[in-house]
Amino acid sequence: MSADAATAELAATYLLWFIPAMALQFALVSTGSALRAVGMGLLDDHVRHCVGDALASGDAGRATEKSQELLAAVQRFAKTT
């Protein structure tokens, strides 16, 4: 496949734009994935400790409060994924 000089120049310009854009996209996707993993870890910790302890304590007010915190956290997390 051959191309004239103008087409070759356009292809080189495109690649000089495309490759850094792909590198940026990779970094953004990786960062988003890492943040989602941290969010899941925090949510897991909250459920296992705060909510679990509140439910086990038998204190209905505390259990309700922690359950509402859990629901709010899930709603926030669902909006970002």
ROVEX-205499 format. One record per residue (C-alpha): residue number from 1; x, y, z; chain. Coordinates in steps of 0.02 Angstrom, whole numbers, plus 50000, padded with zeros to 5 digits. Layout:
! ROVEX-205499
<node><vexti>NUM</vexti><X>X</X><Y>Y</Y><Z>Z</Z><vexfi>A</vexfi></node>
...
This chain:
! ROVEX-205499
<node><vexti>1</vexti><X>50000</X><Y>50000</Y><Z>50000</Z><vexfi>A</vexfi></node>
<node><vexti>2</vexti><X>50076</X><Y>50164</Y><Z>49948</Z><vexfi>A</vexfi></node>
<node><vexti>3</vexti><X>50027</X><Y>50341</Y><Z>49988</Z><vexfi>A</vexfi></node>
<node><vexti>4</vexti><X>50077</X><Y>50511</Y><Z>49927</Z><vexfi>A</vexfi></node>
<node><vexti>5</vexti><X>50177</X><Y>50628</Y><Z>50039</Z><vexfi>A</vexfi></node>
<node><vexti>6</vexti><X>50023</X><Y>50724</Y><Z>50099</Z><vexfi>A</vexfi></node>
<node><vexti>7</vexti><X>49933</X><Y>50565</Y><Z>50152</Z><vexfi>A</vexfi></node>
<node><vexti>8</vexti><X>50089</X><Y>50500</Y><Z>50240</Z><vexfi>A</vexfi></node>
<node><vexti>9</vexti><X>50104</X><Y>50666</Y><Z>50332</Z><vexfi>A</vexfi></node>
<node><vexti>10</vexti><X>49921</X><Y>50660</Y><Z>50385</Z><vexfi>A</vexfi></node>
<node><vexti>11</vexti><X>49944</X><Y>50480</Y><Z>50446</Z><vexfi>A</vexfi></node>
<node><vexti>12</vexti><X>50097</X><Y>50529</Y><Z>50548</Z><vexfi>A</vexfi></node>
<node><vexti>13</vexti><X>50006</X><Y>50678</Y><Z>50624</Z><vexfi>A</vexfi></node>
<node><vexti>14</vexti><X>49857</X><Y>50568</Y><Z>50668</Z><vexfi>A</vexfi></node>
<node><vexti>15</vexti><X>49968</X><Y>50439</Y><Z>50752</Z><vexfi>A</vexfi></node>
<node><vexti>16</vexti><X>50059</X><Y>50574</Y><Z>50850</Z><vexfi>A</vexfi></node>
<node><vexti>17</vexti><X>49889</X><Y>50626</Y><Z>50919</Z><vexfi>A</vexfi></node>
<node><vexti>18</vexti><X>49812</X><Y>50452</Y><Z>50933</Z><vexfi>A</vexfi></node>
<node><vexti>19</vexti><X>49949</X><Y>50364</Y><Z>51033</Z><vexfi>A</vexfi></node>
<node><vexti>20</vexti><X>49955</X><Y>50491</Y><Z>51177</Z><vexfi>A</vexfi></node>
<node><vexti>21</vexti><X>49765</X><Y>50494</Y><Z>51181</Z><vexfi>A</vexfi></node>
<node><vexti>22</vexti><X>49761</X><Y>50305</Y><Z>51200</Z><vexfi>A</vexfi></node>
<node><vexti>23</vexti><X>49891</X><Y>50315</Y><Z>51338</Z><vexfi>A</vexfi></node>
<node><vexti>24</vexti><X>49784</X><Y>50444</Y><Z>51429</Z><vexfi>A</vexfi></node>
<node><vexti>25</vexti><X>49629</X><Y>50337</Y><Z>51408</Z><vexfi>A</vexfi></node>
<node><vexti>26</vexti><X>49720</X><Y>50188</Y><Z>51482</Z><vexfi>A</vexfi></node>
<node><vexti>27</vexti><X>49774</X><Y>50292</Y><Z>51632</Z><vexfi>A</vexfi></node>
<node><vexti>28</vexti><X>49597</X><Y>50357</Y><Z>51659</Z><vexfi>A</vexfi></node>
<node><vexti>29</vexti><X>49518</X><Y>50185</Y><Z>51647</Z><vexfi>A</vexfi></node>
<node><vexti>30</vexti><X>49648</X><Y>50111</Y><Z>51764</Z><vexfi>A</vexfi></node>
<node><vexti>31</vexti><X>49621</X><Y>50251</Y><Z>51890</Z><vexfi>A</vexfi></node>
<node><vexti>32</vexti><X>49432</X><Y>50230</Y><Z>51882</Z><vexfi>A</vexfi></node>
<node><vexti>33</vexti><X>49449</X><Y>50043</Y><Z>51911</Z><vexfi>A</vexfi></node>
<node><vexti>34</vexti><X>49564</X><Y>50071</Y><Z>52059</Z><vexfi>A</vexfi></node>
<node><vexti>35</vexti><X>49444</X><Y>50197</Y><Z>52136</Z><vexfi>A</vexfi></node>
<node><vexti>36</vexti><X>49297</X><Y>50077</Y><Z>52114</Z><vexfi>A</vexfi></node>
<node><vexti>37</vexti><X>49398</X><Y>49940</Y><Z>52200</Z><vexfi>A</vexfi></node>
<node><vexti>38</vexti><X>49438</X><Y>50056</Y><Z>52346</Z><vexfi>A</vexfi></node>
<node><vexti>39</vexti><X>49254</X><Y>50103</Y><Z>52356</Z><vexfi>A</vexfi></node>
<node><vexti>40</vexti><X>49203</X><Y>49921</Y><Z>52362</Z><vexfi>A</vexfi></node>
<node><vexti>41</vexti><X>49332</X><Y>49889</Y><Z>52499</Z><vexfi>A</vexfi></node>
<node><vexti>42</vexti><X>49265</X><Y>50033</Y><Z>52603</Z><vexfi>A</vexfi></node>
<node><vexti>43</vexti><X>49086</X><Y>49977</Y><Z>52577</Z><vexfi>A</vexfi></node>
<node><vexti>44</vexti><X>49133</X><Y>49799</Y><Z>52625</Z><vexfi>A</vexfi></node>
<node><vexti>45</vexti><X>49221</X><Y>49860</Y><Z>52783</Z><vexfi>A</vexfi></node>
<node><vexti>46</vexti><X>49071</X><Y>49969</Y><Z>52829</Z><vexfi>A</vexfi></node>
<node><vexti>47</vexti><X>48949</X><Y>49824</Y><Z>52809</Z><vexfi>A</vexfi></node>
<node><vexti>48</vexti><X>49056</X><Y>49698</Y><Z>52903</Z><vexfi>A</vexfi></node>
<node><vexti>49</vexti><X>49100</X><Y>49810</Y><Z>53048</Z><vexfi>A</vexfi></node>
<node><vexti>50</vexti><X>48985</X><Y>49959</Y><Z>53072</Z><vexfi>A</vexfi></node>
<node><vexti>51</vexti><X>48822</X><Y>49885</Y><Z>53010</Z><vexfi>A</vexfi></node>
<node><vexti>52</vexti><X>48858</X><Y>49711</Y><Z>53077</Z><vexfi>A</vexfi></node>
<node><vexti>53</vexti><X>48904</X><Y>49776</Y><Z>53249</Z><vexfi>A</vexfi></node>
<node><vexti>54</vexti><X>48751</X><Y>49889</Y><Z>53254</Z><vexfi>A</vexfi></node>
<node><vexti>55</vexti><X>48636</X><Y>49744</Y><Z>53210</Z><vexfi>A</vexfi></node>
<node><vexti>56</vexti><X>48720</X><Y>49628</Y><Z>53336</Z><vexfi>A</vexfi></node>
<node><vexti>57</vexti><X>48708</X><Y>49758</Y><Z>53474</Z><vexfi>A</vexfi></node>
<node><vexti>58</vexti><X>48519</X><Y>49746</Y><Z>53480</Z><vexfi>A</vexfi></node>
<node><vexti>59</vexti><X>48505</X><Y>49936</Y><Z>53483</Z><vexfi>A</vexfi></node>
<node><vexti>60</vexti><X>48367</X><Y>49971</Y><Z>53356</Z><vexfi>A</vexfi></node>
<node><vexti>61</vexti><X>48412</X><Y>50156</Y><Z>53341</Z><vexfi>A</vexfi></node>
<node><vexti>62</vexti><X>48594</X><Y>50120</Y><Z>53305</Z><vexfi>A</vexfi></node>
<node><vexti>63</vexti><X>48549</X><Y>49981</Y><Z>53183</Z><vexfi>A</vexfi></node>
<node><vexti>64</vexti><X>48431</X><Y>50097</Y><Z>53090</Z><vexfi>A</vexfi></node>
<node><vexti>65</vexti><X>48563</X><Y>50234</Y><Z>53082</Z><vexfi>A</vexfi></node>
<node><vexti>66</vexti><X>48696</X><Y>50116</Y><Z>53013</Z><vexfi>A</vexfi></node>
<node><vexti>67</vexti><X>48572</X><Y>50039</Y><Z>52891</Z><vexfi>A</vexfi></node>
<node><vexti>68</vexti><X>48530</X><Y>50213</Y><Z>52825</Z><vexfi>A</vexfi></node>
<node><vexti>69</vexti><X>48717</X><Y>50250</Y><Z>52809</Z><vexfi>A</vexfi></node>
<node><vexti>70</vexti><X>48736</X><Y>50089</Y><Z>52711</Z><vexfi>A</vexfi></node>
<node><vexti>71</vexti><X>48594</X><Y>50132</Y><Z>52593</Z><vexfi>A</vexfi></node>
<node><vexti>72</vexti><X>48664</X><Y>50307</Y><Z>52564</Z><vexfi>A</vexfi></node>
<node><vexti>73</vexti><X>48835</X><Y>50233</Y><Z>52527</Z><vexfi>A</vexfi></node>
<node><vexti>74</vexti><X>48762</X><Y>50108</Y><Z>52403</Z><vexfi>A</vexfi></node>
<node><vexti>75</vexti><X>48665</X><Y>50247</Y><Z>52317</Z><vexfi>A</vexfi></node>
<node><vexti>76</vexti><X>48822</X><Y>50354</Y><Z>52301</Z><vexfi>A</vexfi></node>
<node><vexti>77</vexti><X>48922</X><Y>50206</Y><Z>52238</Z><vexfi>A</vexfi></node>
<node><vexti>78</vexti><X>48788</X><Y>50158</Y><Z>52111</Z><vexfi>A</vexfi></node>
<node><vexti>79</vexti><X>48790</X><Y>50334</Y><Z>52037</Z><vexfi>A</vexfi></node>
<node><vexti>80</vexti><X>48977</X><Y>50325</Y><Z>52005</Z><vexfi>A</vexfi></node>
<node><vexti>81</vexti><X>48984</X><Y>50155</Y><Z>51919</Z><vexfi>A</vexfi></node>
